[in-house]
Amino acid sequence: MLVGIDVGGTNIDGVLIENKKIIKTSKKPLDRDKLFETIKSTLLELLEGIDPAKIERINLSTTISTNAIVEDKIDRVLMILQGGPGIKNNFEDTLENIVYINGYVDHRGKVVKDFDPKIIKDLKGYKDLRALGVVSKFSTRNPDTENLIGKSLEDNFDYISLGHTMSGQLNYPRRVYTTYLNSAVSRTFSNFVEMLEKSLIERGITAPVFILKADGGTMTLKDSLKKPVESILSGPAASFMGISALENTRSDSIYIDIGGTTTDIFFLVDGLPLYEEKGIEINGLKTLVKGIYSRSIGLGGDSSIEIKEGRIKIGPERKDRPAALLGKYPTLTDALVSLDLLDLGNNDLAIKAIETLGENLKVNYQEISKEVIKNFTSRIYEKVRELLEEINSKPLFTVKEVLENRKILPEEIILIGGPAKVLRPFVEEGFSIRTRVVDHYEIANAIGACLSRPTLDLNLHADTKRRILSIPEGNIYKEVSPSFTLENGIDLVREVLKDRAKDFGEENREVEILEANSFNMVDNYIFGKNIRIKGQLRPELIYNLWGDNIEG
C-alpha cells in the first residue's frame, strides 16, 4: 500500500492506493497554526484499520519550506563567500550577514590563492546566528575550501550548507541563493521531520518516508534534511504529477489546478512537461533547484471578492472561508453556491454575501455571481496567454531535451481542484479549447504525491590533464588516469545512479544520459580532455491510473 499526503494552501488531501486502486481518501481544512496536527490526523484517518506492516511507502508534499520563505519566517544566515575571476557579484541588495574571504579557485578546480584563515576565526559579530552557508565560486570543481571552513565552524552553527552539495551545475549567484535558502529553512524543516518521525514510531509505522521535490520526484527523509530547499514548490509538482497519473496526454496541453488559495498553470509540449531552464525562482531569488515550469496566480475558490471603483476584484488574498461555510467575506465558492452550481454549505449565506456586492452595483446576486465567474476565468485566460507568449519566445526545456524553434499550440485543457468540475464549461467557453476534468480531481494532488518516484541528477566533470574527477551530487571527488574517456564517464554516472536507485528501494530504474561532451585541451604542450556528463533518474510515476477516468 502507498500513502500520499499533499499540504495545500487551503486543504490537506490524503490518499491510500493499493495495486492501482484507490482504497481511501481524505480532505481536511488546513489549520496553519496546527499544521503538523492536521497532517497527523490525516495520516491516522487513512491508516485506520490498516495493518502498518502493509504500508510500503509514504510520500508527502509539504509547504513547510515554501511558506517559511514566502512569509519571511526563516532563520538569519551567515554567508561566507569566496569569489573568483569573471563578473563581480553584488549580493548586498538581497542578503545580509555576508563575510567575503580572499583567495580563489579557478574554473578547473585549481587553488590559485588560499584564503586567509584569520578571517574565519574572527566571527565574533555573528555569534547569535545559528545557520551558516559557505560558497566558493568553483567549488563543484574543488570543494576543499568549503569543506575546510564548514569543518572548522561545525561547533559554532546548528545548520551548515555548503555550496558544492547543492548542485553540480555551474552558476555562482544561483548557488549562493540556493545555499542561503537551504540553511534558512533547515531548522523549521528539521523540527517538522522530527515530529513526523515521532508520530510514525508511535503508530508502529516503519515504512520509508519520501518528500516531494519541485521536479515532480521525491527524496528520502534523510536526504531532505540535508537539502530541504529541494522541497520548495512541491505543491505544484504534486498537482502536475497527479494529472499525469490520471491522464495520458500526448499533445500540447495546459494543466490547470484551481485550488482554494491559488491557481497553478502548467504547459506540456507533445505530452512532455516544461522545466525551468536553470532552476526555480522564489521570492525573487533564483536558485539551482530543478523544477517543473509552473506559475501560480492569487485566484482560488476561497479568494475574497470586493467591489473597487465599480468593478469586481477577486483575490489575491484568501481572508477567510467562504461565507457559505460561515466565513466573513464573499468568494468565488459563494458565487458558485448561490447559483446552485456547487452543493456546499449554506446556500442562503452564500446568496446574502453576494448580495452585499450587488448593492454597490445595483444588480441582483445572480448577475453578480455570473460576472464573478466570468472575471475569474478571464483572469486565468489572460495569464495563460501572457505565459504562452513568454514561453514561445525562447527554447523549450523538457525533462528529456531542449526543443529549438518549437512553439506550444495547446489543443486541450485539463482541470483539477475542488471547483474544477463546475468551472469546466466556463473555462472551455473562455478559452475556446476542449476542456476536460479527470476523475478524483478533488484529490489529484495527493495522488500525484503518492505515486511519484525518487529523482536524482548527477553532473560529472573530469579534467584528465589534472587527473581529477568530480560528481558533486554524489560527493565523489577522486583522481583519474589521463586515459579516462567519455565512455568511462558515462559508465560511472550510470553506476552511481543505479546504486542510488537501490538505496531508494528501487531496482532496475532507467538511467538517462542528458549530456555527454569531451573537449580536447592543450596546456604547456600537454594534452588532456575536459569531460562533462549529465545523467538523471528522471521524474516518473510508480504506476499510472489511466483508464475511463475523464468527465466532461
C-alpha positions, 0 to 999 in steps of 0.5 A: 500500500502507498500513502500520499499526503499533499499540504495545500494552501487551503486543504490537506488531501490524503490518499491510500492506493493499493495495486492501482486502486484507490482504497481511501481518501481524505480532505481536511481544512488546513489549520496553519497554526496546527499544521503538523496536527492536521497532517497527523490526523490525516495520516491516522484517518487513512491508516485506520484499520490498516495493518502498518506492516502493509504500508510500503511507502509514504510520500508527502508534499509539504509547504513547510519550506515554501511558506517559511520563505514566502512569509519571511519566517526563516532563520538569519544566515551567515554567508561566507563567500569566496569569489573568483575571476569573471563578473563581480557579484553584488549580493548586498541588495538581497542578503545580509550577514555576508563575510567575503574571504580572499583567495580563489579557485579557478574554473578547473578546480585549481587553488590559485590563492588560499584564503586567509584563515584569520578571517574565519576565526574572527566571527565574533559579530555573528555569534547569535546566528545559528545557520551558516552557508559557505560558497566558493565560486568553483567549488563543484570543481574543488570543494576543499575550501568549503569543506575546510571552513564548514569543518572548522565552524561545525561547533559554532552553527546548528545548520551548515550548507555548503555550496558544492552539495547543492548542485553540480551545475555551474552558476555562482549567484544561483548557488549562493541563493540556493545555499542561503535558502537551504540553511534558512529553512533547515531548522523549521524543516528539521523540527517538522521531520522530527515530529513526523518521525515521532508520530510514525514510531508511535503508530508502529509505522516503519515504512520509508518516508519520501518528500516531494521535490519541485521536479515532480520526484521525491527524496528520502527523509534523510536526504531532505534534511540535508537539502530541504530547499529541494522541497520548495514548490512541491505543491505544484509538482504534486498537482502536475504529477497527479494529472499525469497519473490520471491522464495520458496526454500526448499533445500540447496541453495546459494543466490547470489546478484551481485550488482554494488559495491559488491557481497553478498553470502548467504547459506540456509540449507533445505530452512532455512537461516544461522545466525551468531552464536553470532552476526555480525562482522564489521570492525573487531569488533564483536558485539551482533547484530543478523544477517543473515550469509552473506559475501560480496566480492569487485566484482560488475558490476561497479568494475574497471578492470586493467591489473597487471603483465599480468593478469586481476584484477577486483575490489575491488574498484568501481572508477567510472561508467562504461565507457559505461555510460561515466565513466573513467575506464573499468568494468565488465558492459563494458565487458558485453556491448561490447559483446552485452550481456547487452543493456546499454549505449554506446556500442562503449565506452564500446568496446574502454575501453576494448580495452585499456586492450587488448593492454597490452595483445595483444588480441582483446576486445572480448577475453578480455571481455570473460576472464573478465567474466570468472575471475569474476565468478571464483572469486565468485566460489572460495569464495563460496567454501572457505565459504562452507568449513568454514561453514561445519566445525562447527554447523549450526545456523538457525533462528529456531535451531542449526543443529549438524553434518549437512553439506550444499550440495547446489543443486541450485543457485539463482541470483539477481542484475542488471547483474544477468540475463546475468551472469546466464549461466556463473555462472551455467557453473562455478559452475556446479549447476542449476542456476536460476534468479527470476523475478524483480531481478533488484529490489529484494532488495527493495522488500525484504525491503518492505515486511519484518516484525518487529523482536524482541528477548527477553532473560529472566533470573530469579534467584528465590533464589534472587527473581529477574527477568530480560528481558533486551530487554524489560527493565523489571527488577522486583522481583519474588516469589521463586515459579516462574517456567519455565512455568511462564517464558515462559508465560511472554516472550510470553506476552511481545512479543505479546504486542510488536507485537501490538505496531508494528501494528501487531496482532496475530504474532507467538511467538517462544520459542528458549530456555527454561532451569531451573537449580536447585541451592543450596546456604547456604542450600537454594534452588532456580532455575536459569531460562533462556528463549529465545523467538523471533518474528522471521524474516518473510515476510508480504506476499510472491510473489511466483508464475511463477516468475523464468527465466532461 
